[in-house]
Amino acid sequence: MPPSAQVIESVRESFDELRPYLEPTSLQFYEALFERAPELRSLFREDLRAQGMRFMNTLGLILADMEHPGEPSVDYAELGKLHTTLGIHKAHFEPMQEALIDTLRATTGERLTPELEAAWRESFEAFADKLIEAGNIPD
C-alpha cells in the first residue's frame, strides 16, 4: 500500500529540512555509514565533501519514487550498474539505510516520528530493491 499523502508530506518536509545543511548532513551520513560498515570506506573518495550532492540527489530520487510510484525518476539499470562497478553488494544497502535513519534522527530530532521513520525505511527499501534488481547488484 502506498504511503498516505500526510506521510509523503512529512517525508518531503524532513527532506527539505536537510537541504540547507547539505555538507554537514552528508558528512554525518557517511560517518554513520563507515561506523556501521568500515569496509565501504575504500569505495569512496578521500574527500567526502563532493559526495554531498550525490547523497542529496539520492534522497530526492527516493522522495520522487514515493510521490510518483510507477513513474521512474531514474534509470535504475544505469545507477545500479554504477553501484556494482564501485563494488557495492546487496548487503551494503542495510547499513546505508541505518546510516540514513541515524542522520535523519540527528538532524530532525523528535520530528522523526515512528511513522516518518517507517515511511523513510519503506521508501529506501523500495528504491534499493529497484537498484539491486535493475543493476544486477550481486549478493
LINTAPE-V131339 format. One record per pair of residues at least 24 apart in sequence whose C-alpha atoms are under 8 Angstrom apart, sorted by sequence separation. I is the first residue (numbers start at 0). J is the second residue. If there is no record, write none. Layout:
i->I j->J
i->I j->J
//
This chain:
i->96 j->120
i->25 j->50
i->26 j->51
i->22 j->48
i->25 j->51
i->24 j->51
i->96 j->123
i->96 j->124
i->22 j->51
i->25 j->54
i->21 j->51
i->25 j->55
i->21 j->52
i->21 j->55
i->92 j->127
i->18 j->55
i->89 j->131
i->42 j->85
i->14 j->58
i->42 j->86
i->14 j->59
i->89 j->136
i->88 j->136
i->89 j->137
i->90 j->138
i->87 j->136
i->88 j->137
i->89 j->138
i->87 j->137
i->88 j->138
i->11 j->62
i->79 j->130
i->83 j->134
i->10 j->62
i->78 j->130
i->79 j->131
i->82 j->134
i->83 j->135
i->79 j->132
i->80 j->133
i->81 j->134
i->83 j->136
i->75 j->129
i->76 j->130
i->79 j->133
i->80 j->134
i->82 j->136
i->83 j->137
i->7 j->62
i->36 j->91
i->75 j->130
i->79 j->134
i->80 j->135
i->76 j->132
i->77 j->133
i->78 j->134
i->79 j->135
i->80 j->136
i->65 j->122
i->76 j->133
i->77 j->134
i->79 j->136
i->7 j->65
i->36 j->94
i->64 j->122
i->75 j->133
i->76 j->134
i->7 j->66
i->35 j->94
i->75 j->134
i->76 j->135
i->62 j->122
i->61 j->122
i->32 j->94
i->61 j->123
i->64 j->126
i->2 j->65
i->32 j->95
i->35 j->98
i->1 j->65
i->32 j->97
i->61 j->126
i->32 j->98
i->1 j->68
i->31 j->98
i->29 j->98
i->28 j->98
i->31 j->101
i->28 j->99
i->31 j->102
i->28 j->101
i->28 j->102
i->27 j->102
i->24 j->102
i->24 j->106
i->17 j->106
i->13 j->103
i->16 j->107
i->13 j->107
i->10 j->115
i->9 j->115
i->6 j->114
i->10 j->118
i->6 j->115
i->10 j->119
i->7 j->118
i->6 j->118
i->2 j->118
//
